């Protein structure tokens, strides 16, 4: 498990999450997108595969089929959900 900071530009917010770095990034994106919908009080009525998770420091788009561990993501890493 790693503690990451996720920026949500659409919300203008940054939130901290503890995530399992060994699960596919697509699963993490699904969870984050669901949280955004809850925050906006909107039903999940879109394809979560339209979101991307990016490393804010390296500006690299993370492949949804890979795992955070494959990118060396560690505690305190800042990611963007766009």
Secondary structure, DSSP 4 states (H G I P E B T S, - for coil): -EEEEEEETTTTEEEEEEE-TTSBHHHHHHHHHHHHHHHHT----S-GGG--EEETTTTEEPPTTSBGGGGT--TT-EEEE-
